[in-house]
Amino acid sequence: MVKKKSNKRRKNWKKFWKLGVDEFNTQYFDVTKEGELIVQEGNYVYNLNDIVKKYGSPTEIVFPFILEERLEDLQDYFQAFMKIQGYKGKFYYHYPMKVNQNKEFIMPLISEGAHMEVGSVNELWIVKKLWEGEKFNSKLRVLCNGPKTDAYIGLIEELKNKGLSIIPVIEDEHELNKLHKTYKGDVGIRVNLDTKADTHWDKKIDRFGFTAKELLELPKMKNLKLLHYHIGSQIMTSGSVIKPIGEAMDLYIKLVKTHPNLDTLDIGGGFGVPYEKKPFYNAKEVSEKIIRLLKKISDEAGVRHPNLVVEWGRYIVAPAQITIYNIIAEKPIPKGNAKSWYVIDGSFMNDLLDTWAIHQKWHIVPVNNASTNALKSVWLAGSSCDSDDKYTAGGNYILMPKLKDGENQYFAVFDSGAYQDALASHHCLLSSPAKLIAQDGTIKIARKRETADSIGKLFGWNGDHR
Ligand SMILES: *Cc1c(COP(=O)(O)O)cnc(C)c1O
């Protein structure tokens, strides 16, 4: 008798969880035979299950090598396409600080050659501290967006006078009056384009920038260097990234005639991230199209190829951090698209606030038991006492291993590196996750998990609680 071959083939769990895919930014991730989620930095391997068992949960893990690789690739694309197409302008990447101001993000980006874009006096103050500490050289350029308070303008002037290469971007009439009269350095100006991009941002209520018509009526400004627009965040199609460039270039060509030193187009941020791990546009294809378009329009108009500034923040930093939670309880869902609530040891509302604010969708993968067929459709509940503290994948469901008695079940939320930290809050006085840095094969603690005492202090409970 012939033995029956087992027809139970091992499932490809890496593929099942959409790991190892360049276009999803998961090329560094894999699942071991034991079903544990791992990350590979070159030949180093980080076992996330071991790490979270050792350091506890909830925890965020930052991967500086991912940041560095992403920025390096982006700069390479633009520089290569400029060279191939004979483009004469220069490429500058400015990192928009508001996307993530953590030191563990900023320092690797500066080391890869990022320039900075700041949106407030306090962000600029961090740049000042770095400058004074000689943490970067004088080639680093700083763009200043956001409403210009007196303190902000004061600091801009101070740093300009100290020799920092800094450009305030004028966003309205009020700033124009303030800066035009007294400020002697280079300035930029922001246009509020008519184009609507495919993003969460409702352009009808955009309040930043001048209309094209207003800009064309400005008197000659010898110190006008840069035309800037920023059209939204997490733009969903490559067409929406590229189309506004044409509109901005039409304006640029007209403005150059009046303002002879204008030489830079700053296309702001907005490049998206495939959070949902579905097909998405990519930076290589888009950067080629951008350079082609800029060259074509400026050649046809007979103007010099403008220098190009890109401020894509989310694109660079979102995939460089994950957030890991443990599941602390299960509750049945009587009626819904999922079978159970899994209650987590942290909070979507606090730690991943965009879940609540803009219904952000996340890619979620078990950290252990990721190679089991015993899966369940669940919704995730944060452990604040707020019914809005939940993640249901938009009313759909999340697949998770069935819970086993006496065993922790951890899971990772991917792409948590953009915006979530500065928006994080303390609803119900829950502690923020710990923050770990995984670099060169070692784990460092960047921020310990908050204690009751340290959170209490934020609310004025100092010491003896009287
Ligand atoms: C927020 C912001 C950015 C970054 O946007 P992303 O969508 O993260 O790329 C860039 N420039 C300006 C002016 C911004 O306000």
The ligand as an ORCA input file, in Angstrom:
! r2SCAN-3c Opt
* xyz 0 1
  C       2.765     68.768      7.088
  C       3.607     69.384      6.069
  C       4.489     68.599      5.310
  C       4.570     67.105      5.404
  O       3.458     66.481      4.853
  P       3.456     64.893      4.591
  O       2.067     64.617      4.173
  O       3.819     64.249      5.877
  O       4.440     64.623      3.527
  C       5.313     69.239      4.403
  N       5.266     70.580      4.236
  C       4.407     71.362      4.942
  C       4.389     72.812      4.717
  C       3.560     70.791      5.868
  O       2.710     71.563      6.559
*
